[in-house]
Amino acid sequence: MNLGTKAMNMRRKGKITSWNDEKGFGFITPLTDGNRVFVHIKAFGSRRRRPEIDQTVTYTLSADKQGRPCAIKATFPGNRLPRNPKPKTGLLSAFGVAVSFLVLVGISVLTSKVPLWLLATYLFASLFTFAMYAVDKLAAKNRGWRTQESALHLLSLAGGWPGALVAQQKLRHKSRKRSFRAVFWVTVLLNCGTFVWLLTPTGSSALQSLVSLLRWS
């Protein structure tokens, strides 16, 4: 970044010396030396407060399509710059992974490689785990009784990890704590590894034996 670009990105302070509220534009005169700068209503992040003459504002200097100086990211005293919206790529990726895995389980059911109740278990566990994340986040906000992390990990290990994955991105809960995320991915790998094993002849035979044992018990 050259010095000219750095200068353009610096926050400046000035006073609105001309404003046409009907047309939604005016001019800012810098408090320090400098020529007045064009400003449009769109430069202000908050539209609830209308600019007025003699108001002090802070802004970033930019240029329009014709190369003329103009103000952008303008704010009134005490107002903060609006935060950029968080990208939804994380949520979309999490949703895609969860759906893809559940579709894989559904295909395995249709090809008679695993029983239908296994898909039902994944669906129920995912919904229940998502709900537990929501309850825990609400408790964190209200300083209430928190759900133990070990309980959330057990739910993921039991098949609720698709719901947990979506909840982490959708609810922005447990998505930054590295130690929690590390254990979470271990539970995902263990669960997926077990599912893949069930697709093998050995795993399928073991599953059938377990089902028969449960029926006779």
N, C-alpha and C positions, 0 to 999 in steps of 0.2 A: 504494500500500500504506500503510495507516494505521499508527500507532504500536502499536496493539493487535495487529495481524497480525505486525508485526516482532518484537514481544516473544514471540509464540507460536512463531515460527520460530527463535528463538535456541537454541543448544545449551546445555543445563544439565547440572549434575553433582550427583549425589546418591548415597545409600547405600540398598541394599535392606534394609529393616528388618522386612519381613514377606514370607514366600514359602511358598506351598503347591505343592510340586512335583507332587503328584498331580493337582491341578486346573489347574496351569499358570498361576497368576497370583499377584500379591502387590502390595506397595506400596513406593514409593521415597520416602525422606525427603530433601528438598534439603539440600545442605551449607550453603547460605545460608538465610536466613529463608524460610519458606513452608510450606504444608500438604503433607502427604504425598500422593503421586500414585499412582493405580492403574496397574499395568503388567501386560500379558498376555504370555505366552511368544511370541506372534506378533510382538510389537514388536521382538524380537531377530532381526537378520538371520541370525546363525549359530546353528543349533540344536545344534551339536556340543558347545557348552559350556553347561551348565545354570546358571541363576542360583542364588545361595546368599545366605543372610542375611549382612549386613555387607560384601557386595561393593560396590565403588564402580562406578557406571555413569554414562555420559553419555546424554542423551536430548533429544528435542524435545517440548515441551509441546503437547498437542492437547486435543480434547474428544470424548467419545463422542456417540451419538445423543441422549442425554438432556441433553447439555450439561455433563456432569461432566468434570473435568480427568483426563487420562490421558496416559501416556507413549507415544511412538512413536519409531521409528528408534533404539532403544536399543542401545548397544554397550558392551563391556567395555574396560578400559584396554588400549591397544595394538592394538585391533581397529579397522578402518576401516569406514565405512558401505558396504554393498554397492552396487556400481555398477548403475545402471539398465541393463537389457539393451538392446543396440543395436537400433534398429528395423530390421525386415527389408524395409521399403519400398524401400530402395535396391536390394537383391538382386532383389526381385520385379519392379521396374521394368526392371532390366538384363536379367533373364531374359525378360521380356515383349518388350522391344525386339529381343533376339537371335532369339527364336522367331518373332516376327512377320516379321522380314526373311527368315529361312530359309523360312518358309511362302510368302512372296512369290516367292522364287526357285523353290520347288517348283511353284507355280501357273504360273509362266512356263515351266517345263519341260513341264508337262501341256498347255499351250496351244501348245507347239512354238515359243516365242519364243526360248528359249535351249536349248542341249544339256544332256543329263543330266549330263555330266561336270563342268559348271560347278557344279551343286548339290553333287556329290561333292567338288569342290575346296573349296567353302565349308565343308562339314562336316568334312573332314579338316583343313583349315587352322585351324578353330576349336578342334578337339580338341587339335591339336598346340600351338597358341598357349596354351591353358589350361594344358597340361602345362608349357610353358616358364615361365609365370608361377609355377606351383607350385614348380618347380625353383629359380627365382630367389629366391623367398621363403625356401625352405629354406636356400639358400646365404647369404642375408642374416642368418638367425638363427645359422647356424654359422660365419659369417665365412669362407665359402668363395668359390669362383670365381663371380663374378656375370655374368649375361647382360647384354650391352650394351643400353642403352635403344634404340639405333638398330636393333638386331636385332628387338626387340619391336615397334617401329614398322613395320618392313618386313613382319613377319608380319601385322600388322593391315592394312596396305595391300594385301597379297596376298590378303586375304579372311578372315583370322583374327580380325577385329575383334569378331564376335559372341562368340567364346570369350574374348577379352581383356576385353570388357565385363563378362561374368559373373565372370571371375576376379578382376577388380578389386574387386568387391563381395563375392563369396564368400570370397576369401582375404584381403581387406583389404590388398591389395598394389597399390602405385602408384595409390592412389585419392585421395591428398591432395596430392601434388606437383603444383603448378599448371602448371609448365612442361611436365612430362610429359603431363599431361592435355590441355593446349592442343594439343600436337603430335598426340596420339592422336586427338582429334576432327577434326583436319585430315585424318588418314589415313582416318577413317571417311567424311568428306564426299567425299574423292577417290574412294574405292572405290565408294560408293553412286552418285556421279555417273557413274562409268564403267559401272556396271551399268545405270543408267537409259539411258545412251547406247546400250548394246547392244540395248535394246528398240526403238530407232528403226530405220527402214529402213537408214540409213547405217551405224549400229553393227552391225546384223545382217549386212549385206553384208561389212563389214570382218572380223567374226568368222568368217564362212564362208570368206573368203579366207585367213585365218590358219590355219584348220583344214586347208584344202586344201594350203597351203604346207608345213605340218608333215607331212602324209601323204606328200607327194612327196619330202621331204628325207630 
